[in-house]
C-alpha cells in the first residue's frame, strides 16, 4: 500500500455507517462555513446597506450559480473518476487526471467569467430585475464573475481530495476562507462604505486565496498535486474520460441552475420585498441542503470506490444507512422551520413584510425535506457509479418541472407568490421519483469508468 493511500479513507472496507459519518462530518462543517460566508453577505448588506441592496445581491445568485454549477459538475465528474481509480487500485492515473482537470477547468472558467462580465446587464434584464436594484445588481454580478476562476480551481481541488477520502483538508480551508470573507465584508461595507461593490470584492478575494492555499498544502501532502510546468499538457484519453464523466454532470448542474434563473424571474415579478424574502428563504433552504449534501457526497464517493472495487453489496448497505439519516433529519428540519422561521428571518431583515413573506416560504420548504432527501440519496449512488448521463436527464427534468410547476401554481391556480415555493416542492417530488426508479432498476451497476 502506498504512502498516499494510507493517508486516505478506504471506503471499500469497514462499517458503512462509520465510514460515511467520518467522511461526511468534515464536509458538513465545511458546508456550514460556506453557507455562513454566503449568509454574511446577505446579513451585512441587509442590515448595513438596504433591503434593495439585499434584493440586488439575491437576484445575482442564480445567474452566477449557473456558471459555477458548470464547473462544479465537471469537478464532480473528475472526483468520480478519482474515486473509481482509487477503489480499483489504479492510482498511477490520478496525477495526470488532476493535471488535465486543472487545465480544462481553468480554460472554461476564464471563458465563462469574461462572458458573464460582458453580458451582466443583459442577463439581469432577462431576469426582469426591477429598476431600483438594477445598478447594484450589475455591479455585484460583474465583480463576482471575476472570482469564477478561483471558485473553479478550488472546487476541482476539493473534489479530488474528497474522492481520495480526505474530507478534512477542504474543511480547514473553507473555515479560513469564511472568516476572511466575513472580516472583509465588514471592512468594505461598514468602514470603507463600498456597499455591494465591497461585498463582491470580499467574496472574490476569499475565493482566490482559498484556491491558492488549498493547492499549496495539497501539493505538500499528496504526490498527485506535485507536477511541473512541463507536465501541463493534455492527454487525449484522460480528456475524453473527464468529458464523458464531467460534461453530463456539468449540464445537469447548469440546467438545475438555469431553472433557478427562470424561477428568479418569477420572483422578481412580485417586486423587491418578495425578492428580499425569497433571498432569505433560500438561505434556509440551503440549511436543508447542508447535511443532505454532505451525506450524499460521502455516499457518492463511497459508491465510486466500491463500484471500482466491484463490491455492490456494500453500496446497498450504504444506501440504507443514508435513508435512516434522511428520515431523522426531515423531522428535525420540520420542527426548526415551523418553530424558528420568524427568528431566522429576523436575522436578515427588520421589515415586517419581508419577514412575513419569508416565514410562509420557510414553512413550505421545511414540510417537504424528505422529498429533497429522495433526490440526494438516489442521485448520489447514480453519480458515484458513473451513470452520469442519466443524471444529466434528471437535470433537464428539473428545469422543465420547476418552470412548468411555477407557471401552473402562479398563473394557472392563482396562488401568487406562494406558487413560487410550491413549485419547488412539486419539483422535488417528481424529480425524486425519477431518480428512485433508476436506482431500483439496477441499471447503474454497470456504468463504471474503470
C-alpha positions as CSV (number, residue, x, y, z in Angstrom):
1,X,0.0,0.0,0.0
2,X,1.4,3.4,-1.0
3,X,2.1,6.3,1.4
4,X,-0.6,8.4,-0.2
5,X,-3.2,5.7,0.2
6,X,-2.6,5.2,3.9
7,X,-3.5,8.9,4.4
8,X,-6.9,8.5,2.9
9,X,-10.1,6.7,3.9
10,X,-10.5,3.4,2.0
11,X,-14.3,3.0,1.9
12,X,-14.2,-0.5,0.4
13,X,-13.6,-2.0,3.8
14,X,-15.3,-1.4,7.2
15,X,-18.7,-0.4,8.7
16,X,-20.6,1.8,6.2
17,X,-22.2,4.0,8.8
18,X,-18.9,4.8,10.5
19,X,-17.2,5.4,7.1
20,X,-20.0,7.7,5.8
21,X,-20.1,9.7,9.0
22,X,-16.4,10.0,9.3
23,X,-16.3,11.3,5.7
24,X,-19.4,13.4,5.8
25,X,-18.9,15.3,9.1
26,X,-16.0,17.4,7.9
27,X,-17.9,18.1,4.6
28,X,-20.9,19.2,6.7
29,X,-18.8,21.6,8.7
30,X,-17.3,22.9,5.5
31,X,-20.7,23.4,4.0
32,X,-21.8,25.2,7.2
33,X,-18.9,27.7,6.8
34,X,-19.6,28.0,3.1
35,X,-23.2,28.9,4.0
36,X,-22.0,31.3,6.7
37,X,-19.9,33.3,4.4
38,X,-22.7,33.4,1.9
39,X,-25.1,34.4,4.6
40,X,-22.6,37.0,5.8
41,X,-23.0,38.9,2.5
42,X,-26.8,38.9,2.9
43,X,-26.8,39.8,6.6
44,X,-24.3,42.6,6.3
45,X,-26.0,44.1,3.1
46,X,-29.5,43.7,4.6
47,X,-28.6,45.4,7.9
48,X,-26.0,47.9,6.9
49,X,-27.0,48.9,3.4
50,X,-30.7,48.4,2.5
51,X,-33.4,45.9,1.5
52,X,-33.0,46.9,-2.1
53,X,-29.3,46.1,-1.9
54,X,-30.2,42.7,-0.3
55,X,-32.5,42.1,-3.3
56,X,-29.8,43.0,-5.7
57,X,-27.4,40.5,-4.2
58,X,-30.1,37.8,-4.1
59,X,-31.1,38.2,-7.7
60,X,-27.4,37.6,-8.8
61,X,-27.3,34.2,-7.0
62,X,-29.0,32.2,-9.8
63,X,-27.1,33.6,-12.9
64,X,-23.8,33.4,-11.2
65,X,-24.7,29.9,-9.8
66,X,-25.4,28.7,-13.3
67,X,-21.7,29.3,-14.4
68,X,-20.4,28.0,-11.0
69,X,-22.5,24.9,-11.4
70,X,-20.9,24.0,-14.8
71,X,-17.5,23.9,-13.1
72,X,-18.8,22.1,-10.0
73,X,-20.4,19.5,-12.3
74,X,-17.1,19.0,-14.1
75,X,-15.3,18.8,-10.7
76,X,-17.8,16.1,-9.6
77,X,-17.1,14.1,-12.7
78,X,-13.3,14.3,-12.0
79,X,-14.0,13.2,-8.4
80,X,-15.9,10.2,-9.6
81,X,-13.0,9.2,-11.8
82,X,-10.6,9.6,-9.0
83,X,-12.7,7.6,-6.6
84,X,-13.1,4.7,-9.1
85,X,-9.4,4.7,-9.9
86,X,-8.6,4.7,-6.2
87,X,-11.0,1.8,-5.5
88,X,-9.7,-0.2,-8.5
89,X,-6.0,0.4,-7.3
90,X,-5.1,2.4,-10.4
91,X,-3.5,5.3,-8.6
92,X,-0.9,6.0,-11.2
93,X,-3.7,7.6,-13.4
94,X,-4.7,10.1,-10.7
95,X,-1.9,12.6,-11.1
96,X,-2.3,13.1,-14.9
97,X,-6.1,13.2,-14.3
98,X,-5.6,16.1,-11.9
99,X,-3.4,18.0,-14.4
100,X,-5.9,17.6,-17.2
101,X,-8.8,18.6,-15.0
102,X,-6.9,21.7,-13.9
103,X,-6.2,22.7,-17.5
104,X,-9.8,22.2,-18.6
105,X,-11.4,23.9,-15.7
106,X,-9.1,26.9,-15.8
107,X,-9.8,27.5,-19.5
108,X,-13.5,27.1,-19.3
109,X,-13.9,29.3,-16.2
110,X,-11.9,32.1,-17.8
111,X,-14.2,32.0,-20.8
112,X,-17.4,31.9,-18.7
113,X,-16.1,34.6,-16.4
114,X,-15.4,37.0,-19.4
115,X,-18.9,36.2,-20.9
116,X,-20.5,36.9,-17.5
117,X,-18.8,40.3,-17.1
118,X,-19.8,41.4,-20.6
119,X,-23.3,40.1,-20.5
120,X,-24.2,41.1,-16.9
121,X,-26.7,43.8,-17.8
122,X,-28.4,41.7,-20.4
123,X,-28.7,38.7,-18.0
124,X,-30.3,40.9,-15.4
125,X,-32.7,42.4,-17.9
126,X,-33.7,38.9,-19.0
127,X,-34.4,38.2,-15.3
128,X,-36.6,41.2,-15.1
129,X,-34.6,42.9,-12.3
130,X,-36.5,45.9,-11.0
131,X,-35.1,49.4,-11.7
132,X,-34.5,50.1,-8.1
133,X,-32.0,47.2,-7.8
134,X,-30.6,47.1,-11.3
135,X,-27.5,49.2,-10.9
136,X,-26.3,47.5,-7.7
137,X,-27.1,44.1,-9.2
138,X,-25.0,44.8,-12.3
139,X,-22.1,45.9,-10.1
140,X,-22.2,42.9,-7.9
141,X,-22.7,40.4,-10.7
142,X,-19.7,41.7,-12.6
143,X,-17.4,41.7,-9.6
144,X,-18.3,38.1,-8.6
145,X,-17.7,36.8,-12.1
146,X,-14.1,37.9,-11.6
147,X,-13.8,35.2,-9.0
148,X,-15.1,32.4,-11.2
149,X,-11.6,31.0,-11.9
150,X,-10.7,30.9,-8.2
151,X,-14.0,29.1,-7.4
152,X,-13.5,26.6,-10.2
153,X,-9.9,25.7,-9.2
154,X,-10.9,25.3,-5.5
155,X,-13.9,23.0,-6.4
156,X,-11.6,20.8,-8.5
157,X,-9.0,20.6,-5.8
158,X,-11.7,19.8,-3.1
159,X,-13.4,17.3,-5.4
160,X,-10.1,15.3,-5.9
161,X,-9.3,15.4,-2.2
162,X,-12.7,14.2,-1.1
163,X,-12.7,11.4,-3.7
164,X,-9.4,10.2,-2.1
165,X,-11.2,10.0,1.2
166,X,-9.8,13.3,2.6
167,X,-12.7,15.5,3.6
168,X,-10.8,17.3,6.3
169,X,-8.4,19.4,4.3
170,X,-11.2,21.2,2.3
171,X,-12.9,21.9,5.7
172,X,-9.9,23.7,7.1
173,X,-9.5,26.0,4.1
174,X,-13.2,26.7,3.9
175,X,-13.2,27.8,7.6
176,X,-10.2,30.1,6.8
177,X,-12.0,31.5,3.7
178,X,-15.3,32.1,5.6
179,X,-13.6,34.0,8.3
180,X,-11.6,36.0,5.8
181,X,-14.7,36.8,3.7
182,X,-16.7,37.9,6.8
183,X,-14.0,40.2,8.1
184,X,-13.5,41.8,4.6
185,X,-17.3,42.2,4.2
186,X,-17.4,44.2,7.5
187,X,-14.4,46.2,6.5
188,X,-15.6,47.0,3.0
189,X,-19.2,47.8,4.0
190,X,-19.1,49.4,7.4
191,X,-15.7,51.1,7.3
192,X,-15.0,51.8,3.6
193,X,-18.7,52.2,2.7
194,X,-18.4,50.4,-0.6
195,X,-21.9,48.8,-0.4
196,X,-22.5,45.8,-2.8
197,X,-19.2,46.5,-4.5
198,X,-17.3,45.8,-1.3
199,X,-19.3,42.6,-0.6
200,X,-18.4,41.4,-4.1
201,X,-14.7,42.2,-3.7
202,X,-14.6,40.4,-0.4
203,X,-16.1,37.3,-2.0
204,X,-13.7,37.3,-4.9
205,X,-10.6,37.8,-2.9
206,X,-11.5,35.0,-0.5
207,X,-12.1,32.6,-3.4
208,X,-8.7,33.1,-4.9
209,X,-7.0,32.9,-1.5
210,X,-8.6,29.6,-0.6
211,X,-7.8,28.1,-4.1
212,X,-4.1,29.0,-3.8
213,X,-3.8,27.9,-0.2
214,X,-5.5,24.6,-0.9
215,X,-3.2,23.8,-3.8
216,X,-0.1,24.6,-1.8
217,X,-1.0,22.3,1.0
218,X,-2.4,19.6,-1.2
219,X,0.9,19.6,-3.1
220,X,2.8,19.1,0.1
221,X,0.7,16.2,1.2
222,X,-0.2,14.4,-2.0
223,X,2.0,13.3,-4.8
224,X,-0.9,13.7,-7.2
225,X,-0.6,17.5,-7.0
226,X,3.2,17.6,-7.5
227,X,3.9,18.4,-11.1
228,X,6.0,20.9,-13.0
229,X,5.0,23.4,-15.7
230,X,6.5,21.0,-18.3
231,X,3.9,18.4,-17.3
232,X,1.0,20.7,-18.1
233,X,-0.3,19.2,-21.3
234,X,-3.4,17.4,-22.4
235,X,-3.7,13.7,-22.5
236,X,-6.3,12.7,-25.1
237,X,-7.6,9.6,-23.3
238,X,-8.0,11.4,-20.0
239,X,-9.6,14.4,-21.6
240,X,-12.1,12.0,-23.1
241,X,-12.8,10.3,-19.8
242,X,-13.1,13.7,-18.0
243,X,-15.5,15.0,-20.6
244,X,-17.5,11.7,-20.6
245,X,-17.9,11.9,-16.8
246,X,-18.0,15.6,-16.3
247,X,-20.0,17.1,-19.2
248,X,-23.2,15.3,-18.3
249,X,-22.9,16.4,-14.6
250,X,-21.9,19.9,-15.7
251,X,-25.0,20.1,-17.9
252,X,-27.1,18.6,-15.0
253,X,-25.9,21.2,-12.6
254,X,-26.2,24.1,-15.0
255,X,-29.7,23.2,-16.1
256,X,-30.7,23.0,-12.5
257,X,-29.2,26.5,-12.0
258,X,-31.0,27.6,-15.2
259,X,-34.3,26.5,-13.6
260,X,-33.3,28.8,-10.7
261,X,-32.7,31.6,-13.2
262,X,-36.2,31.2,-14.6
263,X,-37.6,30.9,-11.0
264,X,-35.8,34.1,-10.1
265,X,-37.6,35.9,-12.9
266,X,-41.0,34.8,-11.4
267,X,-39.8,36.1,-8.0
268,X,-38.7,39.4,-9.4
269,X,-42.1,39.9,-10.9
270,X,-43.5,40.3,-7.4
271,X,-41.2,43.2,-6.5
272,X,-38.2,44.0,-4.2
273,X,-40.0,42.9,-1.0
274,X,-40.7,39.4,-2.2
275,X,-37.2,39.3,-3.7
276,X,-35.7,40.0,-0.3
277,X,-37.9,37.5,1.4
278,X,-37.1,34.8,-1.2
279,X,-33.4,35.6,-0.8
280,X,-33.5,34.8,2.9
281,X,-35.8,31.8,2.5
282,X,-33.3,30.4,0.0
283,X,-30.7,30.6,2.8
284,X,-33.0,28.5,4.9
285,X,-33.3,26.0,2.1
286,X,-29.5,25.9,1.9
287,X,-29.6,24.7,5.5
288,X,-31.8,21.8,4.4
289,X,-29.1,21.0,1.8
290,X,-26.1,21.1,4.1
291,X,-26.3,17.7,5.9
292,X,-28.0,16.1,2.9
293,X,-25.3,17.3,0.6
294,X,-22.6,16.2,2.9
295,X,-24.0,12.7,3.3
296,X,-24.7,12.5,-0.4
297,X,-21.2,13.4,-1.2
298,X,-20.0,10.8,1.2
299,X,-22.3,8.2,-0.4
300,X,-21.2,9.2,-3.9
301,X,-17.5,8.7,-3.0
302,X,-18.4,5.5,-1.2
303,X,-20.2,4.3,-4.2
304,X,-17.4,5.2,-6.6
305,X,-14.7,3.4,-4.6
306,X,-16.9,0.3,-4.1
307,X,-18.0,0.1,-7.7
308,X,-14.4,0.4,-8.7
309,X,-13.6,-2.5,-6.3
310,X,-16.7,-4.3,-7.6
311,X,-18.4,-4.5,-4.1
312,X,-22.0,-3.8,-5.0
313,X,-23.5,-5.3,-1.7
314,X,-21.6,-2.6,0.2
315,X,-23.3,0.1,-1.8
316,X,-26.7,-1.2,-0.9
317,X,-25.8,-1.1,2.8
318,X,-24.6,2.5,2.5
319,X,-27.9,3.4,0.7
320,X,-30.0,2.0,3.6
321,X,-27.9,3.9,6.1
322,X,-28.5,7.2,4.2
323,X,-32.3,6.7,4.3
324,X,-32.3,6.3,8.1
325,X,-30.4,9.5,8.4
326,X,-32.7,11.3,6.0
327,X,-35.9,10.4,7.9
328,X,-34.5,11.7,11.2
329,X,-33.2,14.9,9.6
330,X,-36.5,15.6,7.9
331,X,-38.3,15.6,11.3
332,X,-35.7,18.0,12.8
333,X,-36.0,20.5,9.9
334,X,-39.8,20.4,10.1
335,X,-39.6,21.4,13.7
336,X,-37.0,24.0,13.1
337,X,-38.9,25.6,10.2
338,X,-42.2,25.8,11.9
339,X,-40.9,26.9,15.3
340,X,-37.9,29.1,14.3
341,X,-38.8,30.5,10.9
342,X,-39.6,34.0,12.2
343,X,-36.4,34.2,14.3
344,X,-34.4,33.1,11.3
345,X,-35.9,35.8,9.1
346,X,-35.3,38.4,11.7
347,X,-31.5,37.8,11.4
348,X,-31.6,39.3,7.9
349,X,-34.3,42.0,7.9
350,X,-36.2,44.3,10.3
351,X,-39.0,44.9,7.8
352,X,-42.2,43.1,8.9
353,X,-43.5,42.5,5.4
354,X,-40.2,40.8,4.3
355,X,-40.2,38.7,7.5
356,X,-43.9,37.6,7.0
357,X,-43.4,36.5,3.4
358,X,-40.2,34.6,4.4
359,X,-42.0,32.8,7.2
360,X,-44.5,31.5,4.6
361,X,-41.7,30.2,2.3
362,X,-39.8,28.6,5.2
363,X,-42.9,26.8,6.4
364,X,-43.5,25.3,3.0
365,X,-39.8,24.3,2.5
366,X,-39.5,22.7,5.9
367,X,-42.5,20.5,5.4
368,X,-41.1,18.5,2.5
369,X,-37.5,17.9,3.3
370,X,-37.9,14.1,2.7
371,X,-38.8,14.9,-0.9
372,X,-35.4,16.6,-1.3
373,X,-33.7,13.7,0.5
374,X,-35.0,11.3,-2.1
375,X,-33.2,13.2,-4.8
376,X,-29.9,13.4,-2.9
377,X,-29.8,9.7,-1.9
378,X,-30.6,8.2,-5.3
379,X,-28.6,10.7,-7.3
380,X,-25.5,10.1,-5.1
381,X,-25.5,6.4,-6.0
382,X,-26.2,7.0,-9.7
383,X,-23.4,9.7,-9.9
384,X,-20.9,7.7,-7.9
385,X,-21.5,4.6,-10.1
386,X,-20.7,6.6,-13.3
387,X,-24.2,6.7,-14.6
388,X,-23.8,10.5,-15.3
389,X,-25.8,10.6,-18.5
390,X,-28.9,9.7,-16.6
391,X,-28.2,12.5,-14.1
392,X,-28.0,14.8,-17.0
393,X,-31.5,13.8,-17.9
394,X,-32.5,14.4,-14.3
395,X,-31.2,18.0,-14.6
396,X,-33.2,18.6,-17.7
397,X,-36.3,17.2,-16.0
398,X,-35.7,19.7,-13.1
399,X,-35.7,22.6,-15.5
400,X,-39.0,21.6,-17.1
401,X,-40.5,20.7,-13.7
402,X,-39.6,23.9,-11.9
403,X,-40.7,26.2,-14.7
404,X,-43.8,24.2,-15.5
405,X,-44.9,23.9,-11.9
406,X,-44.2,27.6,-11.4
407,X,-46.4,28.6,-14.4
408,X,-49.1,26.2,-13.1
409,X,-49.2,27.3,-9.5
410,X,-48.6,31.1,-10.0
411,X,-50.8,31.7,-13.0
412,X,-52.9,28.6,-13.5
413,X,-54.0,28.0,-9.9
414,X,-53.6,31.7,-9.0
415,X,-51.5,31.0,-5.9
416,X,-49.5,34.2,-6.3
417,X,-46.1,34.3,-4.6
418,X,-46.9,31.0,-2.7
419,X,-46.8,29.4,-6.1
420,X,-43.1,30.0,-6.3
421,X,-42.4,27.9,-3.3
422,X,-45.0,25.2,-4.0
423,X,-43.4,24.8,-7.5
424,X,-40.1,23.9,-5.8
425,X,-41.8,21.3,-3.7
426,X,-43.6,19.7,-6.6
427,X,-40.4,19.6,-8.5
428,X,-38.6,17.8,-5.6
429,X,-41.3,15.2,-5.6
430,X,-41.3,14.4,-9.3
431,X,-37.5,14.5,-9.7
432,X,-37.0,12.3,-6.7
433,X,-39.3,9.6,-8.1
434,X,-37.4,9.8,-11.4
435,X,-34.1,9.0,-9.7
436,X,-35.6,6.4,-7.4
437,X,-36.9,4.4,-10.4
438,X,-33.4,4.4,-11.9
439,X,-31.9,3.2,-8.6
440,X,-34.5,0.4,-8.3
441,X,-33.9,-0.7,-11.9
442,X,-30.2,-1.5,-11.1
443,X,-29.0,-0.2,-14.5
444,X,-26.4,2.0,-12.7
445,X,-24.5,-1.1,-11.7
446,X,-22.6,-1.5,-15.0
447,X,-21.7,2.2,-15.6
448,X,-18.3,2.4,-14.0
449,X,-15.5,4.1,-15.9
450,X,-12.7,1.8,-14.8
